[in-house]
Amino acid sequence: MEQLKTPAEIDLMRQAGRLVAKTLAAVRDASGIGVSLLELDSLAHEVITGAGGRATFLGYRPRFAPTAYPATICTSVNDVIVHGIPNDYRLRDGDLVSIDCAAHVDGYCADSAISYVVGTEHGAARRLIERTVAALEAGIAAAQPGRHLGDIEAAIGRVGRRSGYGIPPDFGGHGVGREMHESPSVANTGFPGTGILLQPGLVLALEPMFMLGGLDQYRVDPDGWALRTIDGGLAAHAEHTVAITEDGPLVLTLAAG
């Protein structure tokens, strides 16, 4: 059942969202050649806890996972689509990195992700990231009161399909609030005019994930968390937490300013 949030609850989620945005910016700034994923994870933990927040991913165990998540952020590099666990891998020139971060502040959660290239940027990676962000923006634009969930899903999927990218099934966006994953699930493909009615107070994490090779298949690492492209091609991920309001969509995971 979808849980509609009050304006006061949305304000609390915006505080969490600003902390997530601050954390992602710090991680991106620190992502130089030779920096390890564990170092990025440690930095993220310091930023979140230093601001009085709680790292939502740390210790989190959804139904699909065989173990609790052991880190603060997800660090997905090159062919890893989502849920890459930080390890001692050191970033190399040209790596495409996706960072997924969620934090709780005063009992409420926000969730966001960014993708970027470390060092030398090549055209295919840049376009993949740009189109993934464009799909997120299209989904946000469709998040209008009185429309339907399928309008968001169709807007996201339209960008991916027209760009020739693969879209992994089974994984996508979700409701968010006191818990990181709440109802409803938000697919990255869909049909306009279908699904639940978008009402003020509904808060969604929208997160397109696109794969360069055009295939929709993926495989799961032995750790049960990381999803990889089936053909070894690059993947990108972008995400914002968005509240449906009477005046339209309100992005909660933007930096304070």
C-alpha positions, 0 to 999 in steps of 0.5 A: 500500500502506498504511503502518502507523506505529509508536508512536514515529512517531505521536509524531513526527507529533503534534509536527508536528500541534501545530506545524500547530495553532499555525500555524492558530491564529496565522493565524486570529488575524491574519485581520482585515478588510484583511489580505492573504492574502500576509500570512497566508502569510508569518506561517504560514511564520514560525511553521513555520520558526521552530519548526524545521519545514518547510512541506510545501505549499511546492514540493509538486507532486502529479500533478494540478498543472501547477506546484509549489505556491508558498506555505506555506498554502492560502487559500480564500475564499468560493467557493474549496473548496480549494487557493487560492493566497495573493495580494494579496486583502485580507479583507473583512467576512463572508468565509468563509476556509478555511486548509489547512496541513501541516508536516514535523517530523523527517521526518514530516508532519501536515495540518489545515484550518480554516474561519471567517468574518472580521468579521460572521458570517451564518447560512448560513456559520456553519451550513455551517462547523458542519456541516463540522466535525460531519462531521469529528467523525463521521469521527473517531468512526468511525475505530475499529480493526476497522472499515472505511474505508467507515465513515469515508467514510459517516459524513462523507457522511451529515452533508453529504447530510442538510444538503443540501450538495454534496460535490466528487468526486475530492478528499478525505482521504488517508493521511499520514506521511513524505509528505503524501499516502500510501495510502489515499485517503479519499472524503467519501462511501461505504458502511459495511463497505466498503474496507480494514480500519482497523488500529492504526498507520494514520494518515489525514488526514480532510477533509470539503469541503462546498458550500452550493448542493447541487451536486457539480460544481466548476471549476478555476482557470487556475492549476490549483490552486484548486477553485471551486464551480460556482454561486459558492456558499460552501464550507467545509473542515475537516481533522485528522490522525488515528491509529488506535490500539488505544484508538480514534482519536487526533487528532494536529493539536490544540494542545499542552496 
